[in-house]
Amino acid sequence: MAKIIKPGISDADAFAADVKVQEIVAGILNDIRLRGDEAVRELSVRFDNWDPPSFKLSPEQIDELIAKVDPQTIEDLKFAQTQIRNFAEVQKAALQDVEVETLPGVILGHKNLPVNSVGCYIPGGEYPMVASAHMSVLTAKVAGVKRIIACTPPIKGELPAETITAMHFAGADEIHIIGGVQAIARMALGTETMESVDMIVGPGNAYVAEAKRQLFGKVGIDLLAGPTEVLVVADETVDAEMVATDLLGQAEHGPTSPAVLITTSEKLARETEVEIARQLETLPTADIASVSWRDYGQIILVDSLEEARVEADKVASEHVQIMTADDDYFLENMTNYGALFIGPRTNVAYGDKVIGTNHTLPTKLSARYTGGLWVGKYIKTVTYQRVLTDEASAMVGEYCSRLCAIERFWGHKEQADLRVRRYGT
């Protein structure tokens, strides 16, 4: 039976925090609906101290910023984008249009069509999430999206040159320097200076995720990708240094990022707690990671790998790192996760930055019903029907007429009856 060695924040406290975020975001969105660009600019000044003549960068500004980026960084960005593009292209190739004659003279099919416009949010703030440009902009480009808007906040009043470079190389049609809820709302609702988009994608903090949730319906969204989560499933085959490193590597994202260890080894559980305390003494981001671990970190002791799998599916974490004597068991049997990282040779940072899979993944238990961002998220699978012969139309019409009558949809029934009269013998 699972035993909690270290508990995290209570459900009641987490719910209270969520309610507070919901109220704040609702107020911001309503203000932008009513006042448009005026509200957006006030919020930009308030939250980012950012008040440029235009939020949109000109081609000349973009070129100037790219010229300032270290050549090695440009090479590294291009390497990462090549990996992500390659995998996205393989995924897109797996999406096939279909057409089939289901009955003599009845043709059914579906087509895969990209959405027309997408707004991509690339987080910034304390940590510029450069890789999110690859994950959102580049995959939208591979999908065939015609208009791609990319937004990122300034960093301490400065333009984030590396992020902008990544956005440009990934294929953004427009780059805007604006962050937070105001960026999401501006793209989704449209203002005097920006035409709205059809879909919003990209990760962000709790406020960004909540803005996407409240705007869903007005626009499509990829998923609710809020504060980063990591789950490590480990046994005695791995050491505490590696477990602690991999937990803190995601805890540093923000003070509300859950980091969870599920283990069959009480020795590893106890040693990991000690090792985390040791690493926090020297970790440059310990001011954030320590709060995250204190409030949201958990250690769960289980009796077997099977019980570990059951508990892992309950956690339904965004990132799940497997380091056990039987890693394939989890690949074959786990069902609730955003992405799996299998074995000690891989880790979440590889997936976050460079290996080729997408790092925008489901959080807050949404891995129970959705996967992460991928090229297919930008594509609508739409159907079509064609009836080729009089006989087929009359035959389907007879069935349709009787079924419509059961539901008392008399206008529907007449659509069918008209075809029976016109095309029947």
C-alpha positions in Angstrom: 0.0 0.0 0.0 1.3 3.5 -0.9 2.8 5.4 2.0 3.3 9.2 1.8 6.9 10.0 3.0 6.6 13.7 2.1 3.2 15.3 1.5 2.7 18.3 -0.8 0.2 21.1 -0.7 -3.3 20.2 0.4 -6.2 19.9 -2.1 -8.0 22.7 -0.3 -5.1 25.1 -0.4 -4.5 24.3 -4.1 -8.2 24.9 -4.9 -8.1 28.3 -3.1 -5.1 29.3 -5.1 -6.9 28.3 -8.3 -10.0 30.3 -7.4 -7.9 33.4 -6.8 -6.2 33.1 -10.2 -9.6 32.6 -11.9 -10.9 35.8 -10.4 -7.9 37.9 -11.4 -7.8 36.5 -15.0 -11.5 37.1 -15.5 -11.1 40.7 -14.5 -8.2 41.3 -16.9 -10.0 39.6 -19.8 -13.2 41.7 -19.2 -11.1 44.9 -19.2 -9.5 44.0 -22.5 -12.8 43.1 -24.0 -14.2 46.5 -23.1 -11.2 48.8 -23.7 -9.0 46.9 -26.2 -5.5 48.2 -26.8 -5.8 50.9 -24.1 -6.2 48.1 -21.5 -3.5 46.0 -23.0 -1.0 48.8 -22.9 -1.9 49.7 -19.3 -1.4 46.0 -18.3 1.9 45.8 -20.1 3.2 48.8 -18.2 1.8 47.5 -14.9 3.2 44.0 -15.2 6.3 44.4 -17.4 7.1 48.1 -17.3 6.9 47.9 -21.1 5.4 50.7 -23.2 6.9 50.6 -26.7 5.6 52.6 -29.7 4.5 49.3 -31.2 4.4 45.8 -29.6 5.1 44.3 -33.1 8.7 44.1 -34.1 9.7 45.4 -37.5 11.9 43.3 -39.9 14.8 45.7 -39.2 14.5 45.2 -35.5 14.5 41.5 -35.9 17.6 41.5 -38.1 19.4 43.8 -35.6 18.7 41.4 -32.7 19.7 38.3 -34.6 23.0 40.0 -35.5 23.7 40.3 -31.7 23.3 36.6 -31.0 26.4 34.5 -30.5 27.1 32.3 -33.6 27.3 29.2 -31.4 23.9 29.9 -30.0 22.5 30.3 -33.5 24.0 26.9 -34.5 22.5 25.3 -31.4 19.1 26.8 -32.1 19.2 25.5 -35.6 20.3 22.0 -34.4 17.3 21.9 -32.0 14.9 23.1 -34.6 16.1 20.5 -37.1 15.3 17.7 -34.5 11.9 19.1 -33.8 11.1 19.7 -37.5 12.1 16.2 -38.4 9.9 14.6 -35.8 7.0 16.9 -36.6 7.2 16.0 -40.3 7.2 12.3 -39.5 4.1 12.9 -37.3 2.3 14.9 -40.1 3.0 12.1 -42.6 1.1 9.8 -40.3 -2.0 11.9 -40.8 -3.7 10.5 -44.0 -6.7 11.7 -45.9 -9.2 8.9 -46.5 -12.0 8.1 -49.0 -14.1 5.0 -49.1 -17.2 3.7 -50.9 -19.2 2.4 -47.9 -22.2 1.4 -50.0 -22.6 1.2 -53.8 -22.7 4.8 -54.9 -22.0 6.3 -51.4 -18.6 8.0 -50.9 -17.4 9.1 -47.5 -14.1 10.7 -46.7 -12.1 13.0 -44.4 -9.5 15.6 -45.1 -6.9 17.0 -42.7 -6.8 20.8 -42.9 -4.6 23.1 -40.9 -6.3 25.9 -39.0 -5.8 29.3 -40.7 -4.2 31.4 -37.9 -2.4 30.6 -34.6 -1.1 32.7 -31.7 1.9 31.2 -30.1 2.9 32.2 -26.6 6.5 31.9 -25.6 7.0 32.4 -21.9 9.7 34.8 -20.6 10.0 36.6 -17.3 12.7 35.2 -15.1 13.5 32.4 -17.5 13.3 33.0 -21.3 11.7 29.8 -22.7 13.5 29.9 -26.0 12.7 26.3 -26.8 8.9 27.1 -26.8 9.4 28.9 -30.1 10.5 25.7 -31.7 7.7 23.7 -30.1 4.8 26.0 -31.0 5.8 28.2 -34.0 7.8 25.5 -35.9 5.2 22.8 -35.5 2.5 25.2 -36.7 4.7 25.9 -39.7 5.1 22.2 -40.5 1.3 21.7 -40.1 0.7 24.4 -42.8 -0.8 27.2 -40.7 -1.0 30.3 -42.9 -0.7 33.0 -40.2 1.5 32.5 -37.2 1.7 35.2 -34.5 4.4 34.8 -31.8 4.3 36.7 -28.5 6.9 36.8 -25.7 7.4 39.3 -22.8 10.4 41.6 -22.4 12.9 40.6 -19.8 13.7 43.4 -17.4 12.8 46.0 -20.1 15.0 44.4 -22.7 14.2 42.5 -26.0 15.0 38.8 -25.6 17.3 38.4 -28.6 17.7 34.6 -28.4 13.9 34.0 -28.2 13.2 36.4 -31.0 15.9 34.7 -33.1 14.3 31.3 -32.5 10.8 32.7 -33.3 12.1 34.0 -36.6 14.0 30.9 -37.6 10.9 28.8 -36.7 8.8 30.8 -39.2 6.7 33.3 -37.2 4.9 35.8 -39.5 4.7 38.4 -36.8 6.7 38.8 -33.6 5.2 40.9 -30.7 6.9 41.7 -27.4 4.1 41.4 -24.9 3.5 38.9 -22.1 1.1 37.3 -19.7 -2.7 37.4 -19.8 -2.7 40.5 -21.9 -0.8 38.8 -24.7 -3.2 35.8 -24.7 -6.2 38.1 -24.6 -4.9 40.3 -27.4 -4.4 37.4 -29.7 -7.6 35.7 -28.9 -10.0 38.6 -28.8 -8.3 40.9 -31.2 -7.8 44.7 -30.7 -7.5 47.8 -32.8 -3.9 46.8 -33.7 -4.2 43.0 -34.0 -6.6 40.8 -35.8 -7.7 37.8 -33.7 -6.4 34.3 -34.3 -8.3 31.0 -34.5 -6.2 29.1 -31.9 -3.8 29.9 -29.0 -1.0 27.5 -28.1 2.0 27.4 -25.8 2.8 27.0 -22.1 2.8 29.6 -19.4 2.3 30.2 -15.7 -1.0 29.7 -13.9 -2.4 33.0 -15.1 -1.6 32.2 -18.8 -3.1 28.7 -18.5 -6.3 30.1 -16.8 -6.6 32.8 -19.6 -6.5 30.0 -22.2 -9.1 28.1 -20.2 -11.5 31.0 -20.0 -11.0 31.9 -23.7 -11.6 28.4 -25.0 -14.6 28.4 -27.3 -13.8 31.9 -28.5 -10.6 30.3 -29.8 -9.2 26.8 -29.9 -6.4 26.0 -27.5 -3.8 23.3 -27.6 -4.3 22.2 -23.9 -4.0 23.6 -20.4 -0.2 23.7 -20.0 0.3 25.4 -16.7 3.2 25.2 -14.2 5.6 22.4 -15.0 5.2 19.0 -13.3 7.6 16.1 -13.0 7.2 12.6 -11.7 10.2 10.3 -11.2 9.5 6.6 -10.8 12.6 4.9 -9.5 13.8 1.8 -7.6 17.1 0.8 -6.0 18.8 0.6 -9.5 19.3 4.4 -9.5 21.0 6.7 -7.0 19.7 9.7 -5.0 21.9 12.2 -6.8 20.3 11.5 -10.1 16.8 11.4 -8.7 17.3 14.7 -6.8 18.9 16.4 -9.8 16.0 15.4 -12.0 13.4 16.6 -9.5 15.0 19.9 -8.9 15.6 20.4 -12.6 11.9 20.9 -13.0 11.1 22.4 -9.6 13.2 25.4 -10.6 10.5 26.4 -13.2 8.4 28.1 -10.6 7.3 28.0 -7.0 4.1 26.0 -7.8 5.7 23.3 -9.9 5.0 19.8 -8.5 7.9 17.4 -8.2 7.0 13.9 -7.2 9.0 10.7 -6.5 7.4 7.3 -6.5 9.8 4.6 -5.3 9.9 1.0 -4.1 13.0 1.8 -2.1 12.6 3.5 1.3 16.4 3.9 1.4 16.2 5.8 -1.9 13.3 7.9 -0.6 15.2 9.0 2.5 18.5 9.6 0.7 16.7 11.7 -1.9 15.4 14.0 0.7 18.9 14.5 2.1 20.3 14.9 -1.4 17.8 17.5 -2.4 18.6 19.6 0.7 22.3 19.3 -0.2 21.8 20.4 -3.8 19.6 23.3 -2.8 22.6 24.7 -0.9 24.4 25.4 -4.2 21.7 25.4 -6.9 21.6 28.9 -8.5 17.8 28.7 -8.7 17.4 27.4 -5.2 15.3 30.5 -4.2 12.5 29.1 -6.5 13.2 25.4 -6.5 13.3 25.2 -2.7 9.8 26.8 -2.4 8.4 24.4 -5.1 9.9 21.4 -3.3 8.7 22.6 0.1 5.1 23.2 -0.9 4.5 20.9 -3.9 7.2 18.2 -3.6 6.1 14.7 -2.7 7.7 11.3 -2.0 5.5 8.2 -2.2 6.7 4.8 -1.1 5.2 1.7 -2.8 5.6 -2.0 -2.5 6.1 -3.0 -6.1 6.5 -1.7 -9.6 2.9 -2.6 -10.3 1.8 -0.4 -7.4 4.2 2.3 -8.7 2.4 2.2 -12.0 -1.0 2.5 -10.4 0.1 5.5 -8.3 1.8 7.1 -11.3 -1.4 6.9 -13.4 -3.2 8.7 -10.5 -0.6 11.5 -10.5 -1.0 11.8 -14.3 2.1 14.0 -14.4 3.2 16.2 -17.3 6.7 14.7 -17.4 7.3 11.1 -16.1 10.9 9.9 -15.8 11.2 6.1 -15.4 14.4 4.7 -13.9 13.8 1.1 -12.8 14.9 -2.5 -13.4 12.0 -2.9 -15.8 11.4 0.4 -17.6 9.5 -1.3 -20.5 6.8 -2.3 -18.1 5.8 1.3 -17.7 6.0 2.1 -21.4 3.7 -0.9 -22.1 1.2 -0.3 -19.2 1.1 3.4 -18.1 -1.8 5.4 -19.6 -1.7 8.8 -17.9 1.3 11.0 -18.8 2.3 13.9 -21.0 5.6 12.4 -22.0 7.7 9.5 -20.8 11.5 9.7 -20.4 12.7 6.1 -20.2 15.9 5.1 -18.4 18.7 7.1 -16.7 20.3 8.1 -20.0 17.5 10.5 -20.9 15.9 13.2 -18.9 13.2 15.9 -19.0 15.7 18.6 -20.0 16.4 16.7 -23.3 12.7 16.8 -24.1 12.3 20.4 -23.0 15.1 21.7 -25.2 16.4 19.6 -28.0 15.7 16.0 -28.6 12.8 16.4 -30.9 9.5 15.7 -29.1 7.3 18.6 -28.0 7.6 20.1 -24.6 4.1 21.7 -24.4 2.4 19.0 -22.4 -0.8 18.5 -20.2 -0.8 19.5 -16.6 -3.2 19.3 -13.6 -4.4 15.8 -14.4 -5.3 16.6 -18.0 -3.0 13.9 -19.1 -5.9 11.6 -18.3 -7.7 12.8 -21.5 -5.2 14.5 -23.8 -1.7 14.4 -25.0 0.7 17.3 -25.6 1.1 19.8 -28.4 2.1 18.2 -31.7 1.6 18.9 -35.4 -1.8 17.2 -35.4 -3.2 19.8 -32.8 -3.1 22.4 -35.6 -5.0 20.2 -38.0 -8.8 19.8 -38.3 -10.0 16.4 -39.5 -13.2 17.3 -41.5 -15.5 14.9 -43.3 -17.4 15.0 -46.6 -20.1 12.9 -48.2 -21.0 12.3 -51.9 -23.9 10.2 -53.2 -23.2 9.2 -56.8 -26.4 7.4 -58.0 -30.1 7.9 -57.8 -30.5 4.4 -56.4 -28.1 5.1 -53.5 -29.8 8.4 -52.6 -33.3 6.8 -52.6 -32.1 3.8 -50.5 -30.4 5.9 -47.9 -33.3 8.3 -47.9 -35.8 5.6 -46.9 -33.8 4.7 -43.9 -33.2 8.4 -43.0 -36.9 9.2 -43.3 -38.0 6.5 -40.8 -35.2 7.5 -38.4 -36.2 11.2 -38.6 -39.8 10.3 -37.8 -38.7 8.5 -34.6 -37.2 11.8 -33.5 -40.1 13.9 -34.8 -37.8 16.0 -36.9 -40.3 16.6 -39.7 -38.1 19.0 -41.6 -35.3 16.5 -41.6 -37.7 13.8 -42.8 -38.8 16.0 -45.7 -35.2 16.4 -46.8 -35.0 12.6 -47.1 -38.5 12.2 -48.5 -37.7 14.7 -51.3 -34.8 12.6 -52.5 -36.9 9.4 -52.3 -39.6 10.9 -54.5 -37.2 12.4 -56.9 -34.6 9.7 -57.3 -36.6 6.5 -56.3 -38.1 4.2 -58.9 
